[in-house]
Amino acid sequence: MRDFDVDLIVMHGPPGCSFKHGRLLEEDGVVVLTSAMGEDNFVFGGEDKLVETIERGIDRFDPDLVGVVGTCASMIIGEDLGSTVEKVDCDVPILTVDVHSGFRDNTTGVKMTLDRALEIGLVGEDEVSRQKEMLEQASIVEKRLGSANDEYIPPSDGDLKLKVCRELVSLIEKGSKGVVVLNAKKETSYIFADVLHAVNQVKEEVNPGSSLINIGNLDSGRGLPRVRENAETVGRQLKEFGVELDFVSGSLDEYPVAGERAKNWILDNHPDYDYIVLLGVPHAVEISDGPVISVTNGPRGVVPLKNDLGHDYVVVEKDLHTKCMGLREIDSSRTGMTLRELLE
């Protein structure tokens, strides 16, 4: 819903439903309310409460687009969100999704949202099909090589950033030919792009004659509104920093397939590279000849990257996804700051 630029989301459920995630979305400019269902509503229904909450939210926040989402509490007792929303007195379009968190696959709710958005004219059939294909591919990537590829994966802090950054600076000093691949998921690009920028800064300061190839999934022509905006902003700012992409591998929602495109382009055009830096979702770029340096935001992704893909170094940008919420420009990464400190 956030990616459709929904301004106000009403969750039909108890006050504590998705408290943490609701607060994160508010950091990203989306107001999140609950209908505050109580014990009486679990028995007699919460239709009136939902209508009242939506109308009060619209009156107070003046949204252009409203989302209404079910929760376990409202869906288990059989609340019909669609018919309830029809009783709301407003002219604002409402995206209603009868969903709860009891589905095994966490992409189910996303698909339901896309289908409902198609019904009310927010998106076309071709884009819905493309979105669903990306969701399927993302699930495959995570189950094969990501944090869902085993019953239990222990979290890890990865390699020490200072150690890895020193190795990277040393490679550039020697004149080694490098490739940097930004394969980021949506808003995480605002911080992962900082690492791309920092590597280019090191190259210009330490050995401007060395070869550095830049790749990124920053096609702003595809995706839902917020995703296209993110790609356009990050791409424009990188150009302002003097960083030009040699190959655009896809859009920010195509990270599960953009990694394969990036790999194939590298092997076709620059198979003689000496080292490679993978940023964002590195396990979607199945390449192991290196040294390979990965920068990820998932502590549970470290073990698969090292053991299954054979990456030499894995750096974790902890809590990166949380920090990205609300960003509208490239922001500092810990890895990028470490590289710049080494320059100083």
BATOR-197104 format. One record per residue (C-alpha): residue in one letter; x, y negated, z. Coordinates in steps of 0.05 Angstrom, whole numbers, padded with zeros to 5 digits, always signed. Example, Ala and Ser with C-alpha at 12.3 -4.5 7.8 and 13.67 -1.06 7.14 Angstrom:
A+00246+00090+00156/S+00273+00021+00143/
//
This chain:
M+00000+00000+00000/R+00057-00047+00015/D+00084-00036-00055/F+00017-00058-00083/D+00026-00123-00045/V-00031-00108+00004/D-00033-00166+00054/L-00075-00134+00109/I-00080-00061+00128/V-00134-00036+00176/M-00122+00033+00206/H-00187+00065+00228/G-00164+00097+00293/P-00143+00085+00366/P-00100+00024+00385/G-00035+00064+00388/C-00039+00095+00319/S+00026+00084+00280/F+00047+00030+00329/K+00121+00030+00308/H+00108+00034+00234/G+00055-00020+00238/R+00106-00067+00270/L+00157-00051+00216/L+00107-00067+00161/E+00092-00134+00195/E+00166-00149+00189/D+00155-00140+00114/G+00098-00189+00110/V+00038-00141+00119/V-00011-00152+00176/V-00030-00085+00207/L-00092-00077+00252/T-00128-00017+00281/S-00203-00011+00292/A-00185+00007+00365/M-00230+00069+00368/G-00245+00094+00438/E-00275+00156+00469/D-00347+00134+00453/N-00328+00126+00380/F-00300+00197+00378/V-00370+00221+00397/F-00417+00172+00364/G-00373+00146+00306/G-00335+00082+00295/E-00369+00053+00233/D-00389-00012+00265/K-00321-00022+00296/L-00287-00013+00228/V-00333-00062+00193/E-00323-00114+00248/T-00247-00106+00247/I-00242-00114+00171/E-00287-00176+00171/R-00249-00208+00229/G-00182-00192+00195/I-00204-00223+00130/D-00231-00284+00165/R-00167-00295+00205/F-00113-00276+00155/D-00146-00294+00088/P-00115-00235+00049/D-00117-00226-00027/L-00118-00150-00021/V-00139-00107+00038/G-00121-00034+00053/V-00163+00012+00097/V-00131+00077+00120/G-00157+00136+00159/T-00122+00168+00218/C-00128+00237+00250/A-00180+00212+00299/S-00227+00182+00247/M-00218+00236+00195/I-00228+00295+00242/I-00297+00269+00263/G-00316+00260+00190/E-00317+00184+00183/D-00333+00163+00111/L-00289+00103+00099/G-00315+00090+00029/S-00388+00082+00048/T-00369+00042+00110/V-00327-00008+00071/E-00386-00021+00025/K-00420-00054+00084/V-00365-00105+00093/D-00387-00175+00074/C-00330-00202+00032/D-00306-00215-00039/V-00235-00188-00026/P-00217-00123-00061/I-00207-00065-00012/L-00162-00005-00025/T-00192+00051+00017/V-00157+00117+00030/D-00190+00174+00069/V-00125+00205+00095/H-00095+00231+00160/S-00027+00258+00180/G-00047+00331+00182/F-00022+00346+00111/R+00040+00389+00104/D+00069+00348+00047/N+00082+00275+00066/T+00072+00253-00006/T-00002+00273-00004/G-00024+00205+00024/V+00016+00168-00028/K-00018+00207-00084/M-00086+00193-00054/T-00070+00119-00051/L-00049+00119-00124/D-00114+00154-00145/R-00156+00104-00106/A-00116+00045-00135/L-00130+00073-00204/E-00204+00076-00189/I-00208+00002-00169/G-00164-00022-00226/L-00099-00039-00190/V-00057+00006-00233/G-00061+00044-00299/E-00062+00119-00313/D+00008+00120-00343/E+00039+00088-00281/V+00000+00134-00234/S+00027+00194-00273/R+00098+00167-00270/Q+00093+00152-00196/K+00068+00223-00181/E+00124+00253-00222/M+00175+00212-00183/L+00145+00237-00118/E+00151+00309-00141/Q+00223+00298-00162/A+00239+00264-00096/S+00212+00324-00058/I+00254+00371-00100/V+00317+00331-00089/E+00307+00329-00013/K+00292+00403-00008/R+00351+00423-00052/L+00406+00377-00027/G+00378+00327+00023/S+00355+00326+00095/A+00300+00378+00082/N+00344+00432+00052/D+00349+00473+00116/E+00305+00491+00176/Y+00347+00447+00221/I+00404+00399+00203/P+00443+00367+00260/P+00451+00291+00255/S+00520+00263+00245/D+00551+00194+00247/G+00594+00211+00187/D+00665+00188+00176/L+00695+00127+00210/K+00681+00066+00166/L+00749+00036+00177/K+00784+00100+00155/V+00742+00107+00092/C+00748+00033+00073/R+00823+00036+00081/E+00825+00096+00034/L+00782+00058-00016/V+00826-00004-00014/S+00887+00041-00023/L+00857+00073-00085/I+00843+00004-00115/E+00913-00020-00098/K+00942+00038-00136/G+00903+00019-00198/S+00858+00080-00196/K+00798+00080-00242/G+00734+00076-00201/V+00659+00083-00210/V+00607+00054-00163/V+00536+00082-00168/L+00479+00045-00134/N+00423+00096-00130/A+00379+00063-00078/K+00307+00074-00056/K+00264+00012-00062/E+00280-00041-00008/T+00343-00005+00016/S+00376-00035-00045/Y+00381-00102-00009/I+00435-00073+00037/F+00466-00018-00006/A+00478-00071-00061/D+00523-00107-00011/V+00570-00048-00012/L+00572-00051-00088/H+00588-00125-00083/A+00642-00114-00031/V+00678-00061-00072/N+00679-00109-00131/Q+00707-00163-00085/V+00763-00117-00063/K+00779-00101-00135/E+00783-00175-00154/E+00826-00193-00094/V+00872-00132-00091/N+00880-00110-00163/P+00839-00149-00214/G+00870-00109-00270/S+00844-00043-00245/S+00782-00011-00276/L+00716-00009-00239/I+00651+00015-00271/N+00585-00008-00240/I+00520+00031-00246/G+00453+00015-00213/N+00380+00035-00215/L+00357-00037-00221/D+00309-00035-00280/S+00256-00087-00260/G+00208-00067-00316/R+00178-00007-00281/G+00146+00007-00214/L+00093-00023-00168/P+00095-00099-00158/R+00139-00101-00096/V+00188-00051-00125/R+00196-00091-00189/E+00207-00154-00148/N+00262-00120-00107/A+00298-00097-00169/E+00295-00165-00202/T+00320-00200-00140/V+00378-00153-00127/G+00399-00152-00200/R+00397-00228-00205/Q+00437-00238-00141/L+00490-00189-00163/K+00499-00228-00227/E+00505-00292-00186/F+00561-00257-00147/G+00595-00241-00212/V+00578-00166-00212/E+00554-00140-00279/L+00525-00070-00287/D+00555-00027-00341/F+00495+00020-00341/V+00424+00014-00314/S+00402+00083-00293/G+00329+00070-00279/S+00283+00033-00231/L+00284+00032-00155/D+00229+00084-00150/E+00266+00130-00199/Y+00324+00146-00152/P+00310+00222-00155/V+00322+00223-00231/A+00366+00161-00238/G+00422+00199-00204/E+00423+00252-00258/R+00423+00198-00312/A+00481+00163-00278/K+00521+00228-00274/N+00509+00245-00347/W+00529+00174-00369/I+00593+00177-00328/L+00613+00245-00357/D+00598+00222-00428/N+00632+00154-00423/H+00683+00155-00366/P+00702+00227-00351/D+00773+00203-00333/Y+00751+00166-00270/D+00795+00176-00209/Y+00745+00163-00153/I+00671+00150-00145/V+00629+00113-00094/L+00556+00135-00087/L+00507+00088-00051/G+00436+00100-00027/V+00412+00170-00044/P+00479+00202-00061/H+00453+00274-00062/A+00413+00256-00125/V+00480+00246-00161/E+00506+00317-00166/I+00579+00302-00178/S+00636+00328-00136/D+00701+00313-00174/G+00734+00258-00135/P+00752+00233-00086/V+00677+00223-00075/I+00656+00171-00023/S+00582+00170-00004/V+00546+00116+00035/T+00477+00137+00061/N+00428+00116+00115/G+00410+00187+00136/P+00449+00219+00194/R+00419+00286+00174/G+00445+00279+00104/V+00518+00282+00124/V+00525+00357+00131/P+00493+00375+00064/L+00534+00322+00028/K+00599+00350+00056/N+00584+00424+00058/D+00539+00433-00003/L+00563+00378-00050/G+00635+00375-00026/H+00639+00300-00017/D+00705+00278+00013/Y+00678+00221+00055/V+00607+00205+00080/V+00592+00138+00113/V+00526+00127+00150/E+00493+00059+00152/K+00451+00072+00213/D+00381+00041+00219/L+00389+00011+00149/H+00317+00024+00129/T+00291-00014+00189/K+00337-00073+00175/C+00313-00077+00103/M+00241-00092+00122/G+00225-00164+00106/L+00289-00178+00066/R+00283-00218+00002/E+00357-00223-00013/I+00420-00180-00009/D+00442-00173+00064/S+00506-00151+00097/S+00522-00077+00106/R+00571-00051+00159/T+00612-00018+00104/G+00614-00082+00064/M+00635-00123+00124/T+00690-00073+00140/L+00718-00078+00069/R+00718-00154+00074/E+00753-00153+00141/L+00807-00110+00111/L+00816-00162+00056/E+00825-00216+00109/
//
